[in-house]
Amino acid sequence: MKSCCFTGHRDFTKETAIALAESFIPKMEVLVTEGFVPFYAGGAWGDFLAEQAV
C-alpha cells in the first residue's frame, strides 16, 4: 500500500489558491492510478485545497 501526505503553506494569494486548486485534480488522478491510497492532510489552507481535490 502506498499513501500520500499533504502539507503546505498557510498564507498565499487568492490567485495562487485558484492555481493550486486547479492543478491538484490531475495530479491526484495520477497518484490514484499509481496506487496511492489513502491520502492524509494536515491543517494548513493548502492542505485543505488538496483534500478537496481528493
RAURMO-V998006 format. One record per helix or strand. SS is the DSSP state (@ for helix, = for strand). FROM is the first residue (numbers start at 0). LEN is the number of residues. If there is no record, write none. Layout:
ss->SS from->FROM len->LEN
ss->SS from->FROM len->LEN
//
This chain:
ss->= from->1 len->5
ss->@ from->13 len->20
ss->= from->35 len->6
ss->@ from->44 len->9
//
